[in-house]
Amino acid sequence: MDTVRIPLPPGEDARQLFGNLDENLGRIEEAFGVSVILRDGALVVSGEQTDKAESAFRDLIWILANGDTLDPQKVGYVISLSMEGQSYRESNVNRDIVAFTQRGKPIKAKTLGQTAYVEAIKSKEIVFGIGPAGTGKTYLAVAMAVAAFKNKDVEKIILARPAVEAGERLGFLPGDLQEKVDPYLRPLYDALYDILGREAALRLKEKETIEVVPLAYMRGRTLDNAFIILDEAQNTTREQMKMFLTRMGFGSKVVVTGDVTQIDLDGKQSGLVHAEKVLAKVREIAFCYLTDSDVVRHTLVRKIIGAYDSYERKADEKGRKSADKDARKAKGGKEKDKRHKP
């Protein structure tokens, strides 16, 4: 059993480091199989994976020293990086501010996957952000769009989404055409309101500087000097995806976001899945893949995604084994028939 001693910086409050009811401490002890005690202004860590536990604690101390706070998501991400032999403090995570919310809160990439996603949006003309719910695909894209608009890199922001129901049939919806499609566009409005504020966003929308539209409205347009985002792209058809991508004009940037595990199309191939195959070798286009490690919502969301992925992998494996068994059985029957054939 190894033991390491980690001195706490002068004035460091161990309660802030350990978390409410020692929650952070408990998570590290459980993750690395170590025990931790506070002795003479230092953490004494004993166990099998003391090197990884030490890395996690030093990351958390570094985060606090830089004036940041420790929320459950951030602590979980630090632990996951340490388990993989990586360091939060030595990465580029959380360094650059993407934009500010209406309340002045800085918006930053919180994971390595998000950092790569943001860098790709800065450097490429078309970026595909693919990953599960809660990884910040749409929110970061909207934040980058607002930043580009404020910096006068683009003249307008266009947010599009296919009007596909998620496993439900809502039937007739009252109101005019805009009121009928607005429920499908609500996630985009939420991101805009959080970053710009409701009043500012609505003013820009009235001036048509910001457009939040269903994907069908994009046909026939050429969009110059615009930041264009297509959300929920897994629910586009092959034809719709091609139509959308060819709307791009000079001075524009395109971000396409989607989750290939949440396709709500009836029997049609997803345009996002098809685009991955068709455009994989185009150098000016970047594909960024986020995983459950990049989830920045409630920590339970990450566990839910992991549980579903594990269940579906087991179901697929079981299906493949069953198919192989049936194939072998059918082959054996044919060979038996041949042997008995006069």
Secondary structure, DSSP 8 states (H G I E B T S, - for coil): -EEEEEE--TT--HHHHH-GGGHHHHHHHHHHTEEEEEETTEEEEEES-HHHHHHHHHHHHHHHHTT----HHHHHHHHHHHHTT--STTSSTT-SEEEE-TTS-EEE--SHHHHHHHHHHHH-SEEEEE--TTS-HHHHHHHHHHHHHHTTS-SEEEEEE----SS-------S-HHHHHHHHHHHHHHHHHHHH-HHHHHHHHHTTSEEEEEGGGGTT--B-SEEEEE-SGGGSBHHHHHHHHTTB-TT-EEEEEE-TT----SSS-BHHHHHHHHSTT-TTEEEEE--GGG--S-HHHHHHHHHHHHHHHHHHHHHHHHHHHHHHHHHHHHHHHHHH--
